[in-house]
Each structure stands twice: as structure tokens, then as C-alpha cells.
Amino acid sequence: VSFFFFLLYFFFFLMIRRPPRSTLFPYTTLFRSVGKMKAGIGVKTVLMELYTAGTRGFAFDAGLLMPVNDGLDIGLAVLNLGSFSSWGQNVPQFPVRIAGGSGITLNSLPLRPRLLTSLEWTSQTRGLIFRIGDEISWKQLILRSGVKYSSEVLSFSGGFGIQLGIYTINYGFQLGSQDLGV
């Protein structure tokens, strides 16, 4: 618990002590459960500055997660609904994203794998982005893998996590046609 308060204090100390020309992405979330359904709304502010020009923006995110039965969940999210102020001749745009997905836990199998799928539309790409993945848990170890496919990108990802009480340490990688990420 004291480590959490240390991180909270450190975060606020960094927010207050930031130089005026830096970029900071504050994010506030409101979360609510209604029965088994869960809903959330997020608000973020963005500040971009380059030499003498700058712009500010605000955006909203909203999501809904609904359990269908004992192992199946479906969700829907709308991200980056907002706008920037003008920046010289141009007005930057947030990349609007709409995503829907599902996850099913196969409780009858030994390692209780969780299969995940999602379909996403974004304002910055042509067509839809399809993702499929899985997650397997064994004691405190969590193994993950996935594939992302669209007309412009094909990537594979994997990773693992170690759960230590209420904390989880995660590592992931991504290999794809456009990038390598760790």
C-alpha cells in the first residue's frame, strides 16, 4: 500500500514540476457497474508544442463490457472523440477508433485458455483491423499470443506476465510488417 502512495505522490510531483514546454497526457476515468454490465468514460487532454506554435485538445473515450454467460464477455469501445485547437494553418485530428470484441474462457480445459477476438475501425486506415489472441494461466504465470491483420498490416505478438499478489509484471513483443515493438 505504501508503494502505491509513493507512486501516486511521484506522479503528482512530476505533474507539478514539469517544464512548461513538455507534453503531458492527463487522463481521468469514470467507471460504473450496472448489474453485470460495466461501463466507463475517460477524458484526456493533450498539449503539443513545437518551437513557437502549439495546440491543445480534449478527447473522450467510452466503453461497455457485458458478460453474456459464465465464460463469454462482449465489449464495445469508442476512443478519441474530440478535437484540437488550430495549429497555424492546420488543425490536428485525433485518430477516432471504434472497436468491438469478445472473449471466452474455456473452463473445461486444464489451463483454462481465454480466446479473444476484436474488430476495429479507425479513421487513419482503410478497412477494418481484425485481432485474435489467447491467454493461458498456470498458477502465477500468464502466457499470451495474438495476431493482428488488416489490408495494411500483419503482425504477431506474444508475451507473459507474472502475478505477484495484487501486482502483475508483464512483458510483450510484437513482430510485424510495419514495426518491431518490445
C-alpha positions in Angstrom: 0.0 0.0 0.0 2.8 2.4 0.8 4.4 1.7 -2.6 1.1 2.8 -4.2 1.1 6.1 -2.3 4.8 6.6 -3.3 3.8 6.2 -7.0 0.9 8.5 -6.6 3.0 11.1 -4.9 5.7 10.7 -7.5 3.2 11.1 -10.4 1.7 14.3 -8.9 5.2 15.7 -8.2 6.1 15.1 -11.8 2.9 16.8 -13.0 3.6 19.9 -10.9 7.3 20.1 -11.7 7.0 19.7 -15.5 8.6 22.4 -17.6 6.0 24.5 -19.5 7.0 23.2 -23.0 6.6 19.5 -22.2 3.8 17.3 -23.3 1.6 15.8 -20.6 -1.4 13.4 -21.2 -3.6 13.6 -18.1 -6.4 11.1 -18.2 -9.4 10.8 -15.9 -11.7 7.8 -15.8 -15.2 7.3 -14.5 -16.2 3.7 -14.1 -19.7 2.3 -13.2 -21.2 -1.2 -12.9 -24.9 -1.7 -13.5 -25.7 -5.3 -12.6 -23.2 -7.5 -14.5 -22.6 -4.8 -17.2 -19.7 -2.5 -16.8 -19.3 0.9 -18.4 -16.5 3.5 -18.4 -15.9 7.0 -19.7 -12.4 8.6 -20.0 -11.4 12.2 -20.5 -8.0 13.2 -21.7 -6.2 16.4 -22.5 -3.3 16.7 -24.9 -0.8 19.6 -25.3 1.5 19.7 -28.3 4.1 22.4 -28.7 6.9 22.9 -31.3 9.1 25.9 -31.0 6.6 28.8 -31.0 3.4 27.1 -32.2 1.2 24.9 -30.1 -2.2 23.3 -29.8 -4.4 21.8 -27.1 -7.0 19.1 -27.4 -9.6 17.2 -25.4 -11.0 13.8 -26.2 -13.4 11.3 -24.7 -13.3 7.5 -24.6 -16.3 5.3 -23.7 -16.6 1.6 -23.3 -19.0 -1.1 -22.4 -18.4 -4.7 -21.2 -21.1 -7.2 -20.8 -20.9 -10.8 -19.7 -23.2 -13.0 -21.8 -22.8 -16.2 -19.7 -20.3 -17.8 -17.4 -17.4 -17.7 -19.8 -18.3 -15.3 -22.6 -17.9 -11.5 -22.5 -18.5 -9.0 -25.3 -17.4 -5.4 -25.4 -17.6 -2.2 -27.4 -15.4 0.9 -27.2 -15.3 4.3 -28.9 -12.0 6.1 -28.5 -10.6 9.6 -29.2 -13.8 11.6 -29.7 -12.6 15.1 -29.5 -10.8 18.0 -31.2 -7.7 20.2 -31.1 -7.5 23.9 -31.3 -5.9 25.3 -34.6 -2.2 25.0 -35.1 -1.3 27.7 -37.6 -2.9 26.7 -40.9 -3.7 23.2 -39.8 -6.0 21.6 -37.1 -4.7 18.2 -36.0 -7.2 15.4 -35.7 -7.5 12.6 -33.1 -7.5 9.1 -34.7 -11.1 8.1 -33.9 -11.4 4.4 -33.1 -14.4 2.1 -32.8 -13.7 -1.4 -31.6 -15.9 -4.4 -30.6 -14.7 -7.7 -29.2 -15.4 -10.9 -27.4 -13.6 -13.2 -25.0 -14.4 -16.7 -24.0 -12.8 -18.7 -21.2 -12.8 -22.4 -21.8 -13.2 -23.5 -18.1 -13.4 -27.2 -19.1 -9.8 -27.4 -20.3 -6.9 -27.8 -17.9 -5.2 -24.4 -18.3 -8.5 -22.5 -18.8 -7.4 -20.8 -22.0 -9.1 -17.5 -22.9 -9.7 -16.9 -26.6 -10.1 -13.2 -27.6 -11.3 -11.6 -30.9 -11.8 -8.0 -31.9 -12.7 -6.0 -34.9 -11.7 -2.3 -35.1 -12.4 0.6 -37.4 -10.1 3.6 -37.2 -10.1 6.9 -39.1 -6.4 6.5 -40.1 -6.6 3.2 -42.0 -8.5 1.8 -44.9 -10.7 -1.2 -44.0 -11.1 -3.0 -40.7 -8.4 -4.4 -38.3 -9.0 -7.9 -37.1 -7.3 -9.3 -34.0 -7.3 -12.8 -32.5 -5.4 -13.9 -29.4 -5.3 -16.2 -26.5 -4.3 -16.1 -22.9 -3.3 -19.2 -20.8 -2.8 -19.0 -17.0 -0.9 -21.5 -14.9 -0.5 -20.7 -11.2 1.1 -17.2 -11.2 2.3 -17.4 -14.9 0.2 -15.9 -17.7 1.2 -16.6 -21.4 -0.3 -14.5 -24.2 -0.1 -14.6 -28.0 -2.0 -12.9 -30.8 -2.3 -11.9 -34.5 -3.4 -8.5 -35.9 -4.4 -8.4 -39.6 -5.7 -5.6 -41.9 -5.2 -4.7 -45.5 -2.1 -2.7 -44.5 -0.6 -4.6 -41.5 0.1 -8.1 -40.4 1.7 -8.6 -37.0 2.3 -11.3 -34.4 2.6 -10.6 -30.7 3.3 -12.6 -27.6 4.2 -12.1 -24.0 4.0 -13.3 -20.5 3.0 -12.0 -17.1 3.8 -12.9 -13.5 1.2 -12.2 -10.9 2.5 -11.3 -7.5 -0.4 -10.7 -5.2 -2.3 -7.7 -6.5 0.5 -6.8 -8.8 1.3 -8.2 -12.3 4.6 -7.8 -14.1 4.1 -8.0 -17.9 6.4 -8.3 -20.9 5.3 -8.3 -24.5 6.7 -8.2 -28.0 5.3 -7.5 -31.5 6.7 -8.6 -34.8 5.0 -7.2 -37.9 5.1 -5.9 -41.4 5.5 -2.3 -40.2 7.2 -2.4 -36.9 9.0 -4.3 -34.1 8.0 -3.4 -30.6 9.0 -4.5 -27.2 
